[in-house]
Amino acid sequence: MTDLQTEQWETYLAGYAEILAGVADTGRRLTRDELEERRLFGEQAAEAGHSLRSLVRLHLDATRTSWPGRGATVSGADATGTVLAAVAQAVDAFAEGYERAQRLAVRQEEAARREFIDDLLYGRSDLGRLAERAERFGLVLSHAHAVAVAQGPEAYDDTAPVTRVVESALISRFGDRRVLITTKNGQLICIAPGDQDEVLTFFAKQAYAATDGNRVAVGRPQSGAGGVVHSYEEALTTLELADRLGLEEPVVRAADMLVYPVLARDRQAMADLVLSVLGPLREARGGAEPLLRTLEVYFDAGCTAAEAARRLTLSVRALTYRLDRIHQLTGANASDPVHRYTLQTAVIGARLLGWPAQEI
């Protein structure tokens, strides 16, 4: 250890030998001021980056070399017990200050991380400055990134058990892959390089299991800092669309659902289509919903009557009757290729607009 290092370390022991001597002489305990001074030394040592283990050893070494001699008033076993109690007080106060500084540093790091996440996902802050800050958290924003969002039965934050479980699984599997796991608005989020789809796939699998089978959406890879925002918003939109469409898939990808935002872009045109094509279904006994559901399942089954009937727990004859009734009411035949496209688009529009439960 150099003279400079020795001098630096000895600053944390200032007054320590005098305290032990005073305790041995009077049998007193450490004063409030002495304890607070030890705490301050502990904070300074933590801020300087020293390990607590080394600092405790430093105190023990100093205790041995500074052990009060024959000048102490208190003697024998009483003196030993009194001095050891003082050592315990001093070291405990020092460690308390050290831990206090560590907790403050962690809170400051968490605050900086949260501010960065907010700026990144909301597209705030100067992009150049954002890119510099991103490197601190393992992201290189000059590369393309994709964002996956997992929703669950409850709101998650960065300290939630679900977050820690998923993050640990990804670290164990992939190590340092410049992947960021975080939370936003109660949802679990994974930001990964755009060319590492296996990371997002694994995240989706882990998040699905950890959130009790809730849905995960994956945005498309996008370049730059603004690309992270774009991919994140795509994932959010995809989650919303999947809910509105009643999709059963646990993992949905924005790349597979690009047609739906296009269909929903002109809401008035879509509403006109739905009412014009499917509006007559409201005249059926039981309303439009049962026949609308029949069409939805029929199209999902690839227009195979037997499979659609099985999914609806109907006989093929009952399904055929429903399709005939739809033909009678709307004038559109679901088995006709020309009519089928119009009917299927109208069914999708109805789900996007929440019709017939909501008036449009």
NUZALUM-768281 format. One record per residue (C-alpha): residue in three letters; x, y, z. Coordinates in Angstrom, 2 decimals, padded with zeros to 5 digits, always signed. Layout:
<vexlums>
<rest = ALA; c1 = X; c2 = Y; c3 = Z>
...
</vexlums>
This chain:
<vexlums>
<rest = MET; c1 = +000.00; c2 = +000.00; c3 = +000.00>
<rest = THR; c1 = +001.47; c2 = +003.41; c3 = -000.98>
<rest = ASP; c1 = +001.89; c2 = +006.30; c3 = +001.46>
<rest = LEU; c1 = -001.00; c2 = +008.07; c3 = -000.28>
<rest = GLN; c1 = -003.25; c2 = +005.02; c3 = +000.12>
<rest = THR; c1 = -002.21; c2 = +004.61; c3 = +003.76>
<rest = GLU; c1 = -003.00; c2 = +008.26; c3 = +004.46>
<rest = GLN; c1 = -006.37; c2 = +007.96; c3 = +002.71>
<rest = TRP; c1 = -007.39; c2 = +004.86; c3 = +004.64>
<rest = GLU; c1 = -006.23; c2 = +006.33; c3 = +007.94>
<rest = THR; c1 = -008.64; c2 = +009.24; c3 = +007.52>
<rest = TYR; c1 = -011.48; c2 = +006.79; c3 = +008.19>
<rest = LEU; c1 = -009.85; c2 = +005.91; c3 = +011.54>
<rest = ALA; c1 = -009.39; c2 = +009.49; c3 = +012.75>
<rest = GLY; c1 = -010.09; c2 = +009.64; c3 = +016.49>
<rest = TYR; c1 = -010.64; c2 = +005.87; c3 = +016.73>
<rest = ALA; c1 = -007.67; c2 = +005.16; c3 = +019.05>
<rest = GLU; c1 = -008.67; c2 = +008.09; c3 = +021.26>
<rest = ILE; c1 = -012.20; c2 = +006.70; c3 = +021.56>
<rest = LEU; c1 = -010.89; c2 = +003.30; c3 = +022.69>
<rest = ALA; c1 = -008.58; c2 = +004.94; c3 = +025.20>
<rest = GLY; c1 = -011.41; c2 = +007.05; c3 = +026.61>
<rest = VAL; c1 = -013.68; c2 = +004.03; c3 = +026.91>
<rest = ALA; c1 = -011.00; c2 = +002.01; c3 = +028.70>
<rest = ASP; c1 = -010.34; c2 = +004.92; c3 = +031.04>
<rest = THR; c1 = -013.95; c2 = +005.65; c3 = +032.03>
<rest = GLY; c1 = -015.98; c2 = +002.60; c3 = +030.98>
<rest = ARG; c1 = -018.33; c2 = +004.87; c3 = +029.01>
<rest = ARG; c1 = -020.15; c2 = +004.21; c3 = +025.77>
<rest = LEU; c1 = -019.62; c2 = +006.19; c3 = +022.57>
<rest = THR; c1 = -021.30; c2 = +009.58; c3 = +022.50>
<rest = ARG; c1 = -023.88; c2 = +010.59; c3 = +019.93>
<rest = ASP; c1 = -021.34; c2 = +012.86; c3 = +018.19>
<rest = GLU; c1 = -018.75; c2 = +010.08; c3 = +018.04>
<rest = LEU; c1 = -021.26; c2 = +007.67; c3 = +016.51>
<rest = GLU; c1 = -022.34; c2 = +010.22; c3 = +013.91>
<rest = GLU; c1 = -018.70; c2 = +010.87; c3 = +013.02>
<rest = ARG; c1 = -018.19; c2 = +007.13; c3 = +012.45>
<rest = ARG; c1 = -021.28; c2 = +007.10; c3 = +010.20>
<rest = LEU; c1 = -019.92; c2 = +010.01; c3 = +008.16>
<rest = PHE; c1 = -016.60; c2 = +008.20; c3 = +007.73>
<rest = GLY; c1 = -018.56; c2 = +005.16; c3 = +006.54>
<rest = GLU; c1 = -020.41; c2 = +007.26; c3 = +003.95>
<rest = GLN; c1 = -017.16; c2 = +008.77; c3 = +002.69>
<rest = ALA; c1 = -015.57; c2 = +005.33; c3 = +002.36>
<rest = ALA; c1 = -018.55; c2 = +004.03; c3 = +000.37>
<rest = GLU; c1 = -018.49; c2 = +007.05; c3 = -001.94>
<rest = ALA; c1 = -014.75; c2 = +006.47; c3 = -002.50>
<rest = GLY; c1 = -015.51; c2 = +002.93; c3 = -003.65>
<rest = HIS; c1 = -013.80; c2 = +000.96; c3 = -000.88>
<rest = SER; c1 = -015.13; c2 = -002.47; c3 = +000.09>
<rest = LEU; c1 = -016.82; c2 = -002.84; c3 = +003.46>
<rest = ARG; c1 = -014.93; c2 = -006.06; c3 = +004.11>
<rest = SER; c1 = -011.57; c2 = -004.28; c3 = +003.82>
<rest = LEU; c1 = -012.77; c2 = -001.45; c3 = +006.01>
<rest = VAL; c1 = -013.92; c2 = -003.79; c3 = +008.79>
<rest = ARG; c1 = -010.53; c2 = -005.52; c3 = +008.65>
<rest = LEU; c1 = -008.90; c2 = -002.09; c3 = +008.88>
<rest = HIS; c1 = -010.83; c2 = -001.38; c3 = +012.09>
<rest = LEU; c1 = -009.86; c2 = -004.75; c3 = +013.56>
<rest = ASP; c1 = -006.20; c2 = -004.13; c3 = +012.78>
<rest = ALA; c1 = -006.45; c2 = -000.68; c3 = +014.34>
<rest = THR; c1 = -008.13; c2 = -002.20; c3 = +017.40>
<rest = ARG; c1 = -005.22; c2 = -004.57; c3 = +017.92>
<rest = THR; c1 = -002.56; c2 = -001.87; c3 = +017.54>
<rest = SER; c1 = -004.48; c2 = +000.71; c3 = +019.57>
<rest = TRP; c1 = -005.61; c2 = -001.55; c3 = +022.42>
<rest = PRO; c1 = -005.45; c2 = +000.51; c3 = +025.63>
<rest = GLY; c1 = -002.44; c2 = -000.31; c3 = +027.80>
<rest = ARG; c1 = -001.78; c2 = -000.20; c3 = +031.50>
<rest = GLY; c1 = -002.86; c2 = +003.42; c3 = +031.83>
<rest = ALA; c1 = -006.53; c2 = +002.41; c3 = +031.67>
<rest = THR; c1 = -008.56; c2 = +002.89; c3 = +034.85>
<rest = VAL; c1 = -010.85; c2 = -000.06; c3 = +034.13>
<rest = SER; c1 = -008.89; c2 = -003.29; c3 = +034.30>
<rest = GLY; c1 = -009.11; c2 = -007.00; c3 = +033.66>
<rest = ALA; c1 = -012.16; c2 = -008.63; c3 = +032.16>
<rest = ASP; c1 = -014.21; c2 = -005.48; c3 = +032.65>
<rest = ALA; c1 = -011.79; c2 = -003.46; c3 = +030.52>
<rest = THR; c1 = -011.79; c2 = -006.07; c3 = +027.76>
<rest = GLY; c1 = -015.58; c2 = -006.24; c3 = +027.66>
<rest = THR; c1 = -015.93; c2 = -002.46; c3 = +027.69>
<rest = VAL; c1 = -013.45; c2 = -001.94; c3 = +024.87>
<rest = LEU; c1 = -014.96; c2 = -004.72; c3 = +022.75>
<rest = ALA; c1 = -018.41; c2 = -003.20; c3 = +023.21>
<rest = ALA; c1 = -017.01; c2 = +000.15; c3 = +022.03>
<rest = VAL; c1 = -015.41; c2 = -001.53; c3 = +019.00>
<rest = ALA; c1 = -018.76; c2 = -003.09; c3 = +018.14>
<rest = GLN; c1 = -020.48; c2 = +000.31; c3 = +018.46>
<rest = ALA; c1 = -017.91; c2 = +002.05; c3 = +016.31>
<rest = VAL; c1 = -017.84; c2 = -000.57; c3 = +013.58>
<rest = ASP; c1 = -021.63; c2 = -000.82; c3 = +013.56>
<rest = ALA; c1 = -021.98; c2 = +002.96; c3 = +013.16>
<rest = PHE; c1 = -019.34; c2 = +002.96; c3 = +010.41>
<rest = ALA; c1 = -021.17; c2 = +000.15; c3 = +008.56>
<rest = GLU; c1 = -024.49; c2 = +001.98; c3 = +009.00>
<rest = GLY; c1 = -023.05; c2 = +005.06; c3 = +007.31>
<rest = TYR; c1 = -021.54; c2 = +002.91; c3 = +004.57>
<rest = GLU; c1 = -024.90; c2 = +001.21; c3 = +003.90>
<rest = ARG; c1 = -026.70; c2 = +004.56; c3 = +004.01>
<rest = ALA; c1 = -024.44; c2 = +005.86; c3 = +001.24>
<rest = GLN; c1 = -024.97; c2 = +002.65; c3 = -000.73>
<rest = ARG; c1 = -028.76; c2 = +002.92; c3 = -000.48>
<rest = LEU; c1 = -028.60; c2 = +006.55; c3 = -001.60>
<rest = ALA; c1 = -026.42; c2 = +005.58; c3 = -004.57>
<rest = VAL; c1 = -028.87; c2 = +002.82; c3 = -005.52>
<rest = ARG; c1 = -031.82; c2 = +005.21; c3 = -005.31>
<rest = GLN; c1 = -029.99; c2 = +007.74; c3 = -007.45>
<rest = GLU; c1 = -029.13; c2 = +005.02; c3 = -009.98>
<rest = GLU; c1 = -032.74; c2 = +003.84; c3 = -010.03>
<rest = ALA; c1 = -033.96; c2 = +007.41; c3 = -010.52>
<rest = ALA; c1 = -031.51; c2 = +007.94; c3 = -013.39>
<rest = ARG; c1 = -032.56; c2 = +004.63; c3 = -014.96>
<rest = ARG; c1 = -036.26; c2 = +005.47; c3 = -014.64>
<rest = GLU; c1 = -035.71; c2 = +008.91; c3 = -016.15>
<rest = PHE; c1 = -033.82; c2 = +007.33; c3 = -019.05>
<rest = ILE; c1 = -036.58; c2 = +004.75; c3 = -019.63>
<rest = ASP; c1 = -039.24; c2 = +007.47; c3 = -019.62>
<rest = ASP; c1 = -037.27; c2 = +009.61; c3 = -022.07>
<rest = LEU; c1 = -036.53; c2 = +006.61; c3 = -024.29>
<rest = LEU; c1 = -040.07; c2 = +005.26; c3 = -024.51>
<rest = TYR; c1 = -041.72; c2 = +008.67; c3 = -024.81>
<rest = GLY; c1 = -039.20; c2 = +010.04; c3 = -027.31>
<rest = ARG; c1 = -038.21; c2 = +012.89; c3 = -025.06>
<rest = SER; c1 = -034.77; c2 = +014.50; c3 = -024.60>
<rest = ASP; c1 = -032.11; c2 = +015.35; c3 = -027.15>
<rest = LEU; c1 = -031.41; c2 = +012.26; c3 = -029.26>
<rest = GLY; c1 = -027.64; c2 = +012.68; c3 = -029.06>
<rest = ARG; c1 = -027.71; c2 = +012.97; c3 = -025.30>
<rest = LEU; c1 = -030.15; c2 = +010.05; c3 = -025.11>
<rest = ALA; c1 = -027.75; c2 = +007.88; c3 = -027.11>
<rest = GLU; c1 = -024.92; c2 = +008.71; c3 = -024.70>
<rest = ARG; c1 = -027.05; c2 = +007.80; c3 = -021.70>
<rest = ALA; c1 = -028.21; c2 = +004.59; c3 = -023.41>
<rest = GLU; c1 = -024.68; c2 = +003.15; c3 = -023.45>
<rest = ARG; c1 = -024.64; c2 = +003.30; c3 = -019.66>
<rest = PHE; c1 = -027.60; c2 = +000.90; c3 = -019.64>
<rest = GLY; c1 = -026.24; c2 = -001.43; c3 = -022.31>
<rest = LEU; c1 = -028.02; c2 = -000.12; c3 = -025.43>
<rest = VAL; c1 = -026.41; c2 = +001.14; c3 = -028.63>
<rest = LEU; c1 = -029.12; c2 = +003.27; c3 = -030.22>
<rest = SER; c1 = -027.35; c2 = +003.52; c3 = -033.56>
<rest = HIS; c1 = -028.47; c2 = -000.10; c3 = -034.08>
<rest = ALA; c1 = -032.01; c2 = -001.30; c3 = -034.73>
<rest = HIS; c1 = -034.02; c2 = -002.43; c3 = -031.70>
<rest = ALA; c1 = -037.31; c2 = -004.21; c3 = -031.15>
<rest = VAL; c1 = -039.54; c2 = -003.95; c3 = -028.10>
<rest = ALA; c1 = -041.74; c2 = -006.60; c3 = -026.52>
<rest = VAL; c1 = -044.46; c2 = -005.72; c3 = -024.00>
<rest = ALA; c1 = -046.07; c2 = -008.18; c3 = -021.58>
<rest = GLN; c1 = -049.26; c2 = -007.44; c3 = -019.70>
<rest = GLY; c1 = -050.37; c2 = -009.29; c3 = -016.59>
<rest = PRO; c1 = -053.13; c2 = -009.57; c3 = -014.02>
<rest = GLU; c1 = -051.44; c2 = -006.90; c3 = -011.92>
<rest = ALA; c1 = -049.18; c2 = -003.88; c3 = -012.35>
<rest = TYR; c1 = -045.44; c2 = -004.61; c3 = -012.25>
<rest = ASP; c1 = -042.52; c2 = -002.39; c3 = -011.33>
<rest = ASP; c1 = -038.76; c2 = -002.95; c3 = -011.56>
<rest = THR; c1 = -038.65; c2 = -004.63; c3 = -008.14>
<rest = ALA; c1 = -041.61; c2 = -006.98; c3 = -008.65>
<rest = PRO; c1 = -040.88; c2 = -010.73; c3 = -008.35>
<rest = VAL; c1 = -042.14; c2 = -011.28; c3 = -011.91>
<rest = THR; c1 = -039.66; c2 = -008.71; c3 = -013.24>
<rest = ARG; c1 = -036.74; c2 = -010.29; c3 = -011.35>
<rest = VAL; c1 = -037.68; c2 = -013.82; c3 = -012.45>
<rest = VAL; c1 = -037.86; c2 = -012.91; c3 = -016.14>
<rest = GLU; c1 = -034.69; c2 = -010.79; c3 = -016.01>
<rest = SER; c1 = -032.75; c2 = -013.57; c3 = -014.27>
<rest = ALA; c1 = -033.92; c2 = -016.10; c3 = -016.86>
<rest = LEU; c1 = -032.73; c2 = -013.90; c3 = -019.74>
<rest = ILE; c1 = -029.36; c2 = -013.21; c3 = -018.11>
<rest = SER; c1 = -028.84; c2 = -016.92; c3 = -017.43>
<rest = ARG; c1 = -029.70; c2 = -017.81; c3 = -021.02>
<rest = PHE; c1 = -028.04; c2 = -015.02; c3 = -022.99>
<rest = GLY; c1 = -025.62; c2 = -013.25; c3 = -020.65>
<rest = ASP; c1 = -024.63; c2 = -009.77; c3 = -021.81>
<rest = ARG; c1 = -026.55; c2 = -009.31; c3 = -025.07>
<rest = ARG; c1 = -027.26; c2 = -005.58; c3 = -024.62>
<rest = VAL; c1 = -030.81; c2 = -006.37; c3 = -023.51>
<rest = LEU; c1 = -032.77; c2 = -004.08; c3 = -021.20>
<rest = ILE; c1 = -035.62; c2 = -005.40; c3 = -019.03>
<rest = THR; c1 = -037.79; c2 = -002.72; c3 = -017.43>
<rest = THR; c1 = -041.38; c2 = -001.78; c3 = -016.66>
<rest = LYS; c1 = -043.68; c2 = +000.99; c3 = -017.82>
<rest = ASN; c1 = -047.28; c2 = +001.68; c3 = -016.79>
<rest = GLY; c1 = -047.39; c2 = -001.64; c3 = -014.96>
<rest = GLN; c1 = -046.31; c2 = -003.67; c3 = -018.01>
<rest = LEU; c1 = -043.11; c2 = -005.69; c3 = -018.39>
<rest = ILE; c1 = -040.90; c2 = -004.51; c3 = -021.25>
<rest = CYS; c1 = -037.92; c2 = -006.01; c3 = -023.07>
<rest = ILE; c1 = -035.75; c2 = -003.92; c3 = -025.42>
<rest = ALA; c1 = -033.37; c2 = -006.03; c3 = -027.51>
<rest = PRO; c1 = -031.24; c2 = -005.65; c3 = -030.66>
<rest = GLY; c1 = -033.41; c2 = -006.01; c3 = -033.73>
<rest = ASP; c1 = -031.36; c2 = -008.88; c3 = -035.15>
<rest = GLN; c1 = -031.76; c2 = -011.03; c3 = -032.02>
<rest = ASP; c1 = -035.31; c2 = -012.26; c3 = -032.33>
<rest = GLU; c1 = -034.45; c2 = -015.31; c3 = -030.24>
<rest = VAL; c1 = -034.08; c2 = -013.00; c3 = -027.22>
<rest = LEU; c1 = -037.57; c2 = -011.54; c3 = -027.66>
<rest = THR; c1 = -039.02; c2 = -015.01; c3 = -028.29>
<rest = PHE; c1 = -037.46; c2 = -016.28; c3 = -025.07>
<rest = PHE; c1 = -038.66; c2 = -013.19; c3 = -023.21>
<rest = ALA; c1 = -042.20; c2 = -013.80; c3 = -024.49>
<rest = LYS; c1 = -042.07; c2 = -017.40; c3 = -023.30>
<rest = GLN; c1 = -040.78; c2 = -016.46; c3 = -019.84>
<rest = ALA; c1 = -043.16; c2 = -013.52; c3 = -019.45>
<rest = TYR; c1 = -046.13; c2 = -015.64; c3 = -020.53>
<rest = ALA; c1 = -045.31; c2 = -018.18; c3 = -017.83>
<rest = ALA; c1 = -044.50; c2 = -015.60; c3 = -015.13>
<rest = THR; c1 = -047.68; c2 = -013.56; c3 = -015.72>
<rest = ASP; c1 = -049.98; c2 = -016.57; c3 = -015.48>
<rest = GLY; c1 = -050.57; c2 = -016.93; c3 = -019.20>
<rest = ASN; c1 = -051.19; c2 = -013.33; c3 = -020.17>
<rest = ARG; c1 = -050.44; c2 = -011.93; c3 = -023.61>
<rest = VAL; c1 = -047.14; c2 = -010.60; c3 = -024.97>
<rest = ALA; c1 = -046.82; c2 = -008.33; c3 = -028.03>
<rest = VAL; c1 = -043.66; c2 = -007.80; c3 = -030.07>
<rest = GLY; c1 = -043.02; c2 = -004.68; c3 = -032.15>
<rest = ARG; c1 = -041.02; c2 = -004.66; c3 = -035.36>
<rest = PRO; c1 = -037.27; c2 = -003.78; c3 = -035.33>
<rest = GLN; c1 = -036.72; c2 = -000.07; c3 = -035.90>
<rest = SER; c1 = -033.53; c2 = +001.98; c3 = -036.19>
<rest = GLY; c1 = -032.29; c2 = +004.77; c3 = -033.96>
<rest = ALA; c1 = -033.56; c2 = +006.22; c3 = -030.68>
<rest = GLY; c1 = -036.85; c2 = +007.07; c3 = -032.32>
<rest = GLY; c1 = -037.06; c2 = +003.47; c3 = -033.49>
<rest = VAL; c1 = -037.32; c2 = +002.23; c3 = -029.92>
<rest = VAL; c1 = -040.33; c2 = +004.49; c3 = -029.38>
<rest = HIS; c1 = -041.90; c2 = +003.33; c3 = -032.66>
<rest = SER; c1 = -041.43; c2 = -000.36; c3 = -031.84>
<rest = TYR; c1 = -042.78; c2 = +000.18; c3 = -028.31>
<rest = GLU; c1 = -045.88; c2 = +001.95; c3 = -029.61>
<rest = GLU; c1 = -046.39; c2 = -000.82; c3 = -032.18>
<rest = ALA; c1 = -046.29; c2 = -003.41; c3 = -029.42>
<rest = LEU; c1 = -048.84; c2 = -001.45; c3 = -027.36>
<rest = THR; c1 = -051.12; c2 = -001.06; c3 = -030.39>
<rest = THR; c1 = -050.79; c2 = -004.76; c3 = -031.14>
<rest = LEU; c1 = -051.80; c2 = -005.64; c3 = -027.57>
<rest = GLU; c1 = -054.85; c2 = -003.42; c3 = -027.87>
<rest = LEU; c1 = -055.83; c2 = -004.85; c3 = -031.24>
<rest = ALA; c1 = -055.44; c2 = -008.42; c3 = -029.98>
<rest = ASP; c1 = -057.77; c2 = -007.66; c3 = -027.08>
<rest = ARG; c1 = -060.36; c2 = -005.97; c3 = -029.29>
<rest = LEU; c1 = -060.26; c2 = -008.80; c3 = -031.82>
<rest = GLY; c1 = -060.48; c2 = -011.42; c3 = -029.09>
<rest = LEU; c1 = -057.39; c2 = -013.25; c3 = -030.33>
<rest = GLU; c1 = -056.38; c2 = -016.32; c3 = -028.36>
<rest = GLU; c1 = -052.69; c2 = -016.34; c3 = -029.29>
<rest = PRO; c1 = -050.42; c2 = -015.74; c3 = -026.26>
<rest = VAL; c1 = -047.78; c2 = -013.98; c3 = -028.39>
<rest = VAL; c1 = -048.77; c2 = -011.52; c3 = -031.11>
<rest = ARG; c1 = -046.39; c2 = -009.74; c3 = -033.45>
<rest = ALA; c1 = -046.93; c2 = -006.35; c3 = -035.01>
<rest = ALA; c1 = -045.50; c2 = -007.65; c3 = -038.29>
<rest = ASP; c1 = -048.35; c2 = -010.18; c3 = -038.52>
<rest = MET; c1 = -051.09; c2 = -007.63; c3 = -037.84>
<rest = LEU; c1 = -050.20; c2 = -004.73; c3 = -040.14>
<rest = VAL; c1 = -053.52; c2 = -005.00; c3 = -041.98>
<rest = TYR; c1 = -055.57; c2 = -004.15; c3 = -038.90>
<rest = PRO; c1 = -054.27; c2 = -000.61; c3 = -038.31>
<rest = VAL; c1 = -054.86; c2 = +000.02; c3 = -042.03>
<rest = LEU; c1 = -058.46; c2 = -001.14; c3 = -041.72>
<rest = ALA; c1 = -059.01; c2 = +000.93; c3 = -038.59>
<rest = ARG; c1 = -057.43; c2 = +004.10; c3 = -039.97>
<rest = ASP; c1 = -060.65; c2 = +005.39; c3 = -041.57>
<rest = ARG; c1 = -063.12; c2 = +004.76; c3 = -038.78>
<rest = GLN; c1 = -066.10; c2 = +006.27; c3 = -040.58>
<rest = ALA; c1 = -065.56; c2 = +004.16; c3 = -043.69>
<rest = MET; c1 = -065.22; c2 = +001.05; c3 = -041.54>
<rest = ALA; c1 = -068.40; c2 = +001.91; c3 = -039.61>
<rest = ASP; c1 = -070.28; c2 = +002.37; c3 = -042.89>
<rest = LEU; c1 = -069.06; c2 = -001.02; c3 = -044.10>
<rest = VAL; c1 = -070.06; c2 = -002.78; c3 = -040.87>
<rest = LEU; c1 = -073.54; c2 = -001.27; c3 = -040.75>
<rest = SER; c1 = -074.15; c2 = -001.75; c3 = -044.46>
<rest = VAL; c1 = -073.03; c2 = -005.39; c3 = -044.59>
<rest = LEU; c1 = -073.78; c2 = -006.70; c3 = -041.11>
<rest = GLY; c1 = -076.48; c2 = -004.32; c3 = -039.91>
<rest = PRO; c1 = -079.31; c2 = -006.61; c3 = -041.12>
<rest = LEU; c1 = -078.10; c2 = -009.30; c3 = -038.69>
<rest = ARG; c1 = -079.75; c2 = -007.33; c3 = -035.88>
<rest = GLU; c1 = -083.10; c2 = -008.51; c3 = -037.23>
<rest = ALA; c1 = -082.28; c2 = -012.12; c3 = -036.36>
<rest = ARG; c1 = -083.76; c2 = -013.72; c3 = -033.28>
<rest = GLY; c1 = -081.18; c2 = -013.25; c3 = -030.51>
<rest = GLY; c1 = -079.65; c2 = -010.25; c3 = -032.26>
<rest = ALA; c1 = -076.53; c2 = -009.94; c3 = -034.36>
<rest = GLU; c1 = -073.95; c2 = -011.35; c3 = -031.94>
<rest = PRO; c1 = -074.57; c2 = -015.12; c3 = -032.41>
<rest = LEU; c1 = -074.45; c2 = -014.85; c3 = -036.21>
<rest = LEU; c1 = -071.44; c2 = -012.51; c3 = -036.07>
<rest = ARG; c1 = -069.64; c2 = -015.05; c3 = -033.88>
<rest = THR; c1 = -070.57; c2 = -017.77; c3 = -036.37>
<rest = LEU; c1 = -068.94; c2 = -015.86; c3 = -039.21>
<rest = GLU; c1 = -065.85; c2 = -015.11; c3 = -037.14>
<rest = VAL; c1 = -065.28; c2 = -018.76; c3 = -036.24>
<rest = TYR; c1 = -066.12; c2 = -019.92; c3 = -039.77>
<rest = PHE; c1 = -063.44; c2 = -017.66; c3 = -041.25>
<rest = ASP; c1 = -060.91; c2 = -018.60; c3 = -038.55>
<rest = ALA; c1 = -061.51; c2 = -022.25; c3 = -039.40>
<rest = GLY; c1 = -060.56; c2 = -021.60; c3 = -043.02>
<rest = CYS; c1 = -064.19; c2 = -021.71; c3 = -044.11>
<rest = THR; c1 = -064.35; c2 = -025.42; c3 = -043.21>
<rest = ALA; c1 = -067.86; c2 = -026.11; c3 = -041.99>
<rest = ALA; c1 = -067.01; c2 = -029.23; c3 = -039.96>
<rest = GLU; c1 = -064.17; c2 = -027.50; c3 = -038.06>
<rest = ALA; c1 = -066.24; c2 = -024.36; c3 = -037.45>
<rest = ALA; c1 = -069.14; c2 = -026.46; c3 = -036.15>
<rest = ARG; c1 = -066.78; c2 = -028.29; c3 = -033.78>
<rest = ARG; c1 = -065.40; c2 = -025.02; c3 = -032.40>
<rest = LEU; c1 = -068.92; c2 = -023.68; c3 = -031.88>
<rest = THR; c1 = -070.15; c2 = -027.00; c3 = -030.44>
<rest = LEU; c1 = -072.84; c2 = -027.15; c3 = -033.13>
<rest = SER; c1 = -073.83; c2 = -029.79; c3 = -035.63>
<rest = VAL; c1 = -072.78; c2 = -029.17; c3 = -039.22>
<rest = ARG; c1 = -076.47; c2 = -028.91; c3 = -040.08>
<rest = ALA; c1 = -077.00; c2 = -026.18; c3 = -037.45>
<rest = LEU; c1 = -073.96; c2 = -024.29; c3 = -038.73>
<rest = THR; c1 = -075.21; c2 = -024.51; c3 = -042.30>
<rest = TYR; c1 = -078.59; c2 = -023.17; c3 = -041.18>
<rest = ARG; c1 = -076.88; c2 = -020.17; c3 = -039.58>
<rest = LEU; c1 = -074.84; c2 = -019.46; c3 = -042.70>
<rest = ASP; c1 = -078.00; c2 = -019.66; c3 = -044.80>
<rest = ARG; c1 = -079.73; c2 = -017.25; c3 = -042.42>
<rest = ILE; c1 = -076.81; c2 = -014.82; c3 = -042.77>
<rest = HIS; c1 = -077.15; c2 = -015.09; c3 = -046.55>
<rest = GLN; c1 = -080.87; c2 = -014.35; c3 = -046.34>
<rest = LEU; c1 = -080.41; c2 = -011.30; c3 = -044.11>
<rest = THR; c1 = -077.34; c2 = -009.73; c3 = -045.72>
<rest = GLY; c1 = -077.52; c2 = -010.99; c3 = -049.29>
<rest = ALA; c1 = -073.88; c2 = -012.12; c3 = -048.94>
<rest = ASN; c1 = -072.90; c2 = -015.77; c3 = -049.24>
<rest = ALA; c1 = -069.95; c2 = -016.70; c3 = -046.98>
<rest = SER; c1 = -068.99; c2 = -019.57; c3 = -049.26>
<rest = ASP; c1 = -068.68; c2 = -017.28; c3 = -052.29>
<rest = PRO; c1 = -065.09; c2 = -015.93; c3 = -052.71>
<rest = VAL; c1 = -066.27; c2 = -012.44; c3 = -053.72>
<rest = HIS; c1 = -068.76; c2 = -012.12; c3 = -050.87>
<rest = ARG; c1 = -066.38; c2 = -013.78; c3 = -048.43>
<rest = TYR; c1 = -063.81; c2 = -010.97; c3 = -048.55>
<rest = THR; c1 = -066.46; c2 = -008.31; c3 = -047.88>
<rest = LEU; c1 = -068.01; c2 = -010.29; c3 = -045.04>
<rest = GLN; c1 = -064.65; c2 = -011.07; c3 = -043.42>
<rest = THR; c1 = -063.51; c2 = -007.45; c3 = -043.61>
<rest = ALA; c1 = -066.80; c2 = -006.33; c3 = -042.08>
<rest = VAL; c1 = -066.44; c2 = -008.92; c3 = -039.29>
<rest = ILE; c1 = -062.94; c2 = -007.63; c3 = -038.49>
<rest = GLY; c1 = -064.26; c2 = -004.07; c3 = -038.53>
<rest = ALA; c1 = -067.07; c2 = -005.01; c3 = -036.16>
<rest = ARG; c1 = -064.57; c2 = -006.40; c3 = -033.66>
<rest = LEU; c1 = -062.31; c2 = -003.37; c3 = -033.98>
<rest = LEU; c1 = -065.24; c2 = -001.02; c3 = -033.38>
<rest = GLY; c1 = -066.86; c2 = -003.12; c3 = -030.67>
<rest = TRP; c1 = -070.09; c2 = -003.56; c3 = -032.66>
<rest = PRO; c1 = -072.84; c2 = -004.57; c3 = -031.91>
<rest = ALA; c1 = -072.20; c2 = -004.06; c3 = -028.18>
<rest = GLN; c1 = -071.41; c2 = -000.41; c3 = -028.96>
<rest = GLU; c1 = -073.34; c2 = +001.78; c3 = -031.35>
<rest = ILE; c1 = -071.25; c2 = +003.17; c3 = -034.21>
</vexlums>
